[in-house]
Amino acid sequence: MADRVPMTKVGESRLREELQRLKSQDRPRVIAAIADAREHGDLKENAEYHAAREQQSFIEGRIQEIEGKLSAAQVIDVTGIENTGKVIFGTTVHLLNMDTDAQVVYQIVGEDEADIKAGKISVSSPIARALIGKNEGDVVAIRVPSGTVEYEIEQVEYL
C-alpha cells in the first residue's frame, strides 16, 4: 500500500478506536474462547472451536487492514485551511438540484468513512469526483444511474 489513503481526523480517530478495541477486548475474548473450546475434546467435531478460530481469523485480518490504512493515512483537517469556496477533500458541500429545487448536503470523506445516510460520500464516488475543484456558485452536471443531474453549489464549508 504505497498509495496514501486520505481520511479526515474523525475517520482516523474512529479507526484507531476500532483497532484499540480489537486488540484489547475482542482478541483476548476470542483467544479465551478457543482455549475453552479446546478443553471440550475432539477438535474435528467441535463447532465452538471452529467458530472461534474463524472469528480469530477475521479479527486478525481486520487488525492488519486497519494498521495498513493508518500507516498509509494522509489525515486532512480542513478546519485549518482558509475557506476559499472551493470544494476539496473534507469539505461539506450544500447542493441545490436545478430540476427539483431539492437541497442536499454532503461531506467528502475517505472511503472507510463514507455513509450516504449520514451525508458522507467517498472521495472516489462519482458525485465527489464531479464536485472536487469546483467553487461556490458553479453548476455541476453529475452522472447518476438515472441520467444526468445538475446541481448548483450553494455553499462550501470547511468544518
PAZAPA-4460 file (N, C-alpha, C; in steps of 0.05 Angstrom, whole numbers, plus 32768, in hexadecimal, padded with zeros to 4 digits):
% residues 159
    n_x    n_y    n_z   ca_x   ca_y   ca_z    c_x    c_y    c_z   seq   type   mol
   8010   7FE8   8000   8000   8000   8000   8011   8019   8000     1      M     A
   801E   801E   7FEA   802F   8036   7FE8   801F   804F   7FE5     2      A     A
   8006   804D   7FDB   7FF5   8064   7FD7   7FEC   806F   7FF2     3      D     A
   7FE9   8089   7FF3   7FDE   8095   800B   7FC0   8092   800C     4      R     A
   7FB6   808E   8024   7F99   808A   8027   7F8E   80A4   8035     5      V     A
   7F7F   80B4   8026   7F75   80CD   8033   7F5F   80C7   8047     6      P     A
   7F60   80D5   805D   7F4A   80D2   8071   7F49   80EB   8082     7      M     A
   7F32   80EF   808E   7F2F   8106   809F   7F39   80FF   80BB     8      T     A
   7F3C   8113   80CC   7F45   810E   80E8   7F31   80FC   80F6     9      K     A
   7F17   8100   80F1   7F03   80EF   80FE   7F06   80D2   80F4    10      V     A
   7F0A   80CE   80DA   7F0E   80B3   80D0   7F26   80A5   80DB    11      G     A
   7F3C   80B4   80DE   7F54   80A8   80EA   7F4E   80A0   8107    12      E     A
   7F41   80B2   8115   7F3B   80AC   8131   7F29   8093   8134    13      S     A
   7F16   8090   8123   7F04   8079   8124   7F13   805F   811E    14      R     A
   7F26   8060   810B   7F36   8049   8104   7F48   8041   811C    15      L     A
   7F54   8055   8128   7F65   8050   813F   7F55   8044   8157    16      R     A
   7F3D   804E   815B   7F2C   8043   8170   7F24   8026   816A    17      E     A
   7F1E   8020   8151   7F17   8004   8149   7F2F   7FF2   814D    18      E     A
   7F47   7FFB   8145   7F5F   7FEC   8148   7F64   7FE6   8166    19      L     A
   7F61   7FFA   8177   7F65   7FF7   8193   7F52   7FE2   819F    20      Q     A
   7F38   7FE3   8196   7F24   7FD0   81A0   7F2B   7FB4   8197    21      R     A
   7F32   7FB1   817E   7F39   7F97   8173   7F50   7F8A   8182    22      L     A
   7F65   7F9A   8188   7F7D   7F90   8196   7F78   7F8B   81B4    23      K     A
   7F6A   7F9D   81C1   7F67   7F9B   81DE   7F4F   7F8C   81E8    24      S     A
   7F3A   7F89   81D7   7F22   7F7B   81E0   7F1C   7F63   81CF    25      Q     A
   7F19   7F66   81B5   7F10   7F50   81A4   7F24   7F3A   81A2    26      D     A
   7F3D   7F41   819D   7F52   7F2C   819A   7F55   7F1B   81B3    27      R     A
   7F57   7F27   81CB   7F59   7F16   81E4   7F40   7F05   81E8    28      P     A
   7F29   7F0F   81E2   7F10   7F00   81E5   7F10   7EE8   81D3    29      R     A
   7F18   7EEB   81BA   7F19   7ED4   81A8   7F2E   7EC0   81AF    30      V     A
   7F45   7EC9   81B9   7F5A   7EB7   81C2   7F50   7EA6   81D9    31      I     A
   7F41   7EB2   81EB   7F36   7EA4   8202   7F21   7E90   81F8    32      A     A
   7F11   7E97   81E4   7EFD   7E85   81D9   7F09   7E6D   81CC    33      A     A
   7F20   7E71   81BE   7F2E   7E5B   81B1   7F39   7E48   81C7    34      I     A
   7F45   7E53   81DB   7F50   7E43   81F1   7F3A   7E33   81FF    35      A     A
   7F23   7E40   8203   7F0C   7E32   820F   7F02   7E1C   81FD    36      D     A
   7F00   7E21   81E4   7EF6   7E0D   81D1   7F09   7DF5   81CF    37      A     A
   7F23   7DFB   81D1   7F36   7DE5   81D0   7F33   7DD1   81E7    38      R     A
   7F2A   7DDB   81FD   7F26   7DCA   8215   7F0F   7DB6   8211    39      E     A
   7EFE   7DBB   81FD   7EE7   7DAA   81F9   7EED   7D91   81E8    40      H     A
   7F06   7D8D   81E2   7F0E   7D74   81D5   7F13   7D76   81B7    41      G     A
   7F09   7D62   81A8   7F0E   7D5F   818B   7F09   7D78   817B    42      D     A
   7F1F   7D84   8170   7F1D   7D9D   8162   7F10   7D9A   8147    43      L     A
   7F11   7D82   813B   7F05   7D7E   8120   7EE7   7D83   8120    44      K     A
   7EDA   7D7B   8135   7EBD   7D7E   8136   7EB3   7D93   814A    45      E     A
   7EC5   7DA5   8151   7EBF   7DBA   8165   7EB7   7DD4   8157    46      N     A
   7E9D   7DD9   8155   7E94   7DF0   8146   7E9C   7E0A   8154    47      A     A
   7E9D   7E0A   816F   7EA5   7E22   817D   7EC2   7E2A   8176    48      E     A
   7ED3   7E16   8175   7EEF   7E1A   816E   7EF2   7E26   8152    49      Y     A
   7EE4   7E1B   813F   7EE6   7E24   8123   7EDA   7E40   8120    50      H     A
   7EC5   7E46   812E   7EB9   7E61   812D   7ECC   7E75   813A    51      A     A
   7ED8   7E6E   8150   7EEB   7E80   815D   7F04   7E85   814C    52      A     A
   7F0E   7E70   813F   7F25   7E73   812D   7F1E   7E85   8115    53      R     A
   7F06   7E82   810B   7EFD   7E93   80F4   7EFB   7EB0   80FD    54      E     A
   7EF1   7EB4   8115   7EEF   7ED0   811F   7F0A   7EDB   8124    55      Q     A
   7F1D   7ECB   812E   7F38   7ED4   8133   7F45   7EDC   8118    56      Q     A
   7F40   7ECD   8104   7F4B   7ED3   80E9   7F40   7EED   80DF    57      S     A
   7F27   7EF2   80E3   7F1B   7F0B   80DA   7F27   7F23   80EA    58      F     A
   7F2A   7F20   8104   7F34   7F35   8115   7F51   7F3C   810D    59      I     A
   7F62   7F27   8109   7F7D   7F2C   8101   7F7F   7F39   80E6    60      E     A
   7F6E   7F31   80D3   7F6D   7F3E   80B9   7F66   7F5B   80BB    61      G     A
   7F52   7F61   80CB   7F48   7F7C   80CE   7F5E   7F8D   80DB    62      R     A
   7F6C   7F82   80EF   7F82   7F91   80FC   7F98   7F98   80E7    63      I     A
   7F9F   7F85   80D6   7FB3   7F8A   80C2   7FA9   7F9F   80AE    64      Q     A
   7F90   7F9E   80A6   7F84   7FB1   8094   7F85   7FCD   809F    65      E     A
   7F7C   7FD0   80B8   7F7C   7FEB   80C5   7F98   7FF5   80C8    66      I     A
   7FAB   7FE4   80D1   7FC7   7FED   80D4   7FD2   7FF6   80BA    67      E     A
   7FCC   7FE8   80A4   7FD5   7FF0   808A   7FCA   800B   8081    68      G     A
   7FB0   800F   8086   7FA4   8029   807F   7FAF   8040   808F    69      K     A
   7FB3   803B   80A9   7FBD   8050   80BA   7FDA   8057   80B3    70      L     A
   7FEA   8043   80AB   8006   8049   80A4   8007   8058   808A    71      S     A
   7FF4   8055   8079   7FF3   8063   805F   7FE1   807C   8060    72      A     A
   7FD6   8082   8077   7FC3   8098   8079   7FCF   80B3   8074    73      A     A
   7FBF   80C3   8066   7FC5   80DF   8062   7FAE   80ED   806F    74      Q     A
   7FB1   80F5   8088   7F9C   8102   8097   7F99   811F   808E    75      V     A
   7F82   8126   8085   7F7D   8141   807B   7F68   814F   808D    76      I     A
   7F71   8165   8099   7F5F   8175   80AB   7F5A   818F   809D    77      D     A
   7F41   8192   8092   7F3B   81AA   8083   7F35   81C2   8095    78      V     A
   7F32   81BE   80AF   7F2B   81D4   80C1   7F42   81E8   80C2    79      T     A
   7F5A   81E0   80BD   7F71   81F3   80BD   7F77   8200   80A3    80      G     A
   7F67   81FA   808F   7F6B   8204   8074   7F58   821C   806F    81      I     A
   7F61   8231   8063   7F50   8248   805D   7F3A   8240   8049    82      E     A
   7F21   8247   8050   7F0B   8240   803F   7F0A   8253   8027    83      N     A
   7F10   8248   8010   7F11   8257   7FF7   7EF7   8252   7FE6    84      T     A
   7EE6   8240   7FF1   7ECE   8239   7FE2   7ED3   8222   7FCE    85      G     A
   7EEB   8217   7FCE   7EF2   8202   7FBC   7EEC   81E7   7FC9    86      K     A
   7EE1   81D4   7FBA   7EDB   81B9   7FC4   7EF5   81A9   7FC4    87      V     A
   7EFD   81A0   7FDC   7F15   818F   7FDF   7F0D   8178   7FF2    88      I     A
   7F1F   8165   7FF5   7F1B   814E   8007   7F15   8159   8023    89      F     A
   7F01   814E   8030   7EFA   8155   804B   7EE5   816C   804E    90      G     A
   7EDF   817A   8038   7ECC   818F   803A   7EB0   8185   803A    91      T     A
   7E9E   8195   8045   7E81   818F   8045   7E75   81A1   802F    92      T     A
   7E66   8195   801D   7E5C   81A3   8005   7E3E   81A3   8006    93      V     A
   7E32   81BB   8003   7E15   81BE   8002   7E0E   81C1   7FE4    94      H     A
   7DFD   81AF   7FDB   7DF6   81AE   7FBE   7DD8   81B3   7FBB    95      L     A
   7DD1   81BF   7FA4   7DB6   81C4   7F9C   7DB1   81B5   7F82    96      L     A
   7D9E   81A3   7F82   7D97   8195   7F69   7D88   81A9   7F57    97      N     A
   7D93   81AD   7F40   7D88   81C2   7F2E   7D6D   81BA   7F23    98      M     A
   7D66   81A1   7F21   7D4D   8198   7F17   7D37   8198   7F2C    99      D     A
   7D3D   818E   7F44   7D28   818A   7F58   7D29   819F   7F6F   100      T     A
   7D3E   81B0   7F6F   7D42   81C3   7F85   7D47   81B5   7FA0   101      D     A
   7D4D   819B   7FA0   7D53   818D   7FB8   7D70   8194   7FC1   102      A     A
   7D74   8197   7FDB   7D8E   819D   7FE5   7D9A   8184   7FF2   103      Q     A
   7DB3   817F   7FEE   7DC2   8169   7FFB   7DDC   8174   8005   104      V     A
   7DE6   8167   801A   7DFF   816F   8026   7E11   8156   8028   105      V     A
   7E29   8157   801E   7E3C   8141   801F   7E56   814B   802A   106      Y     A
   7E63   8139   803A   7E7F   813E   8041   7E90   812A   8032   107      Q     A
   7EA5   8133   8026   7EB7   8121   8016   7ECC   8116   8029   108      I     A
   7ECB   80FB   802C   7EDC   80ED   8040   7EEB   80D6   8033   109      V     A
   7EFC   80C9   8042   7F0A   80B1   8039   7EF7   809A   8035   110      G     A
   7F01   8085   8027   7EEF   806E   8021   7EE4   8060   8039   111      E     A
   7EF4   805E   804E   7EEB   8050   8067   7ED7   8060   8076   112      D     A
   7ED5   8079   8072   7EC3   808B   8081   7EA8   808E   8073   113      E     A
   7EA7   8087   805A   7E8F   808C   804A   7E76   8080   8056   114      A     A
   7E61   8090   8058   7E47   8087   8062   7E32   809A   8056   115      D     A
   7E26   8091   8040   7E13   80A3   8032   7DFC   80AC   8043   116      I     A
   7DF3   809B   8055   7DDC   80A3   8067   7DE4   80BA   8079   117      K     A
   7DFE   80BB   8080   7E08   80D1   8091   7E12   80E8   8081   118      A     A
   7E0F   80E7   8066   7E18   80FD   8055   7E36   80FD   8050   119      G     A
   7E43   80E7   8054   7E60   80E5   804F   7E64   80D4   8036   120      K     A
   7E71   80E0   8022   7E76   80D1   8009   7E94   80CE   8005   121      I     A
   7E9B   80B7   7FFA   7EB7   80B0   7FF5   7EC3   80C2   7FE0   122      S     A
   7EDC   80C9   7FE5   7EEB   80DA   7FD2   7EEC   80CE   7FB6   123      V     A
   7EE9   80B3   7FB5   7EEB   80A6   7F9B   7ED0   80A2   7F8E   124      S     A
   7EBA   80AC   7F9B   7E9F   80A9   7F8F   7E9C   80BC   7F77   125      S     A
   7E8B   80B5   7F65   7E86   80C6   7F4D   7E7E   80E3   7F55   126      P     A
   7E6E   80E6   7F6A   7E65   8100   7F72   7E7D   8110   7F7C   127      I     A
   7E8D   8104   7F8E   7EA4   8113   7F99   7EB8   811A   7F83   128      A     A
   7EBD   8107   7F71   7ED0   810D   7F5B   7EC7   8124   7F4A   129      R     A
   7EAC   8126   7F46   7EA2   813C   7F36   7EA4   8157   7F45   130      A     A
   7EA2   8156   7F5F   7EA1   816F   7F6F   7EBD   817A   7F75   131      L     A
   7ED1   8168   7F79   7EEB   8171   7F82   7EF7   8184   7F6D   132      I     A
   7F01   819B   7F77   7F0D   81AF   7F66   7EFA   81C5   7F5D   133      G     A
   7EE0   81C0   7F62   7ECC   81D4   7F5A   7EC9   81E9   7F71   134      K     A
   7EBB   81FF   7F6B   7EB8   8215   7F7F   7E9A   821A   7F84   135      N     A
   7E96   8229   7F9A   7E7A   8231   7FA1   7E6F   8240   7F89   136      E     A
   7E56   823B   7F82   7E49   8248   7F6C   7E4B   8239   7F52   137      G     A
   7E5D   8226   7F50   7E60   8216   7F38   7E48   8203   7F35   138      D     A
   7E41   81FD   7F1C   7E2D   81E8   7F16   7E3C   81D0   7F0C   139      V     A
   7E37   81B9   7F18   7E45   81A1   7F11   7E32   818C   7F07   140      V     A
   7E38   817F   7EF0   7E28   8169   7EE6   7E34   814F   7EF0   141      A     A
   7E24   8140   7EFE   7E2E   8127   7F0A   7E1E   810F   7EFE   142      I     A
   7E2D   80FC   7EF4   7E21   80E4   7EE9   7E18   80D2   7F00   143      R     A
   7DFF   80CA   7F00   7DF4   80B8   7F14   7DE7   80A1   7F04   144      V     A
   7DE0   808B   7F12   7DD4   8075   7F03   7DBC   807C   7EF2   145      P     A
   7DAC   8090   7EFB   7D94   8097   7EED   7D99   80AC   7ED7   146      S     A
   7DB2   80B4   7ED3   7DB8   80C8   7EBE   7DCC   80DD   7EC9   147      G     A
   7DC9   80F6   7EC0   7DDA   810B   7EC9   7DC9   811F   7ED9   148      T     A
   7DD4   8127   7EF0   7DC7   813A   7F02   7DD9   8153   7F05   149      V     A
   7DCD   816A   7F03   7DDC   8183   7F06   7DD7   818E   7F22   150      E     A
   7DED   8194   7F30   7DED   819F   7F4A   7DFB   81BA   7F4A   151      Y     A
   7DF1   81CD   7F59   7DFF   81E6   7F5E   7E0C   81E3   7F79   152      E     A
   7E26   81EA   7F7B   7E34   81EA   7F95   7E2C   8204   7FA3   153      I     A
   7E1B   8201   7FB8   7E12   8219   7FC6   7E26   8222   7FDB   154      E     A
   7E32   820F   7FE9   7E44   8217   7FFF   7E59   8201   8002   155      Q     A
   7E71   8209   8009   7E87   81F6   800F   7E91   81FD   802B   156      V     A
   7E90   81EA   803E   7E98   81EF   8059   7EB2   81DE   805F   157      E     A
   7EC4   81EB   806D   7EDC   81DE   8076   7EDA   81D8   8094   158      Y     A
   7ECA   81C4   809A   7EC4   81BE   80B7   7ED7   81AA   80C2   159      L     A
***
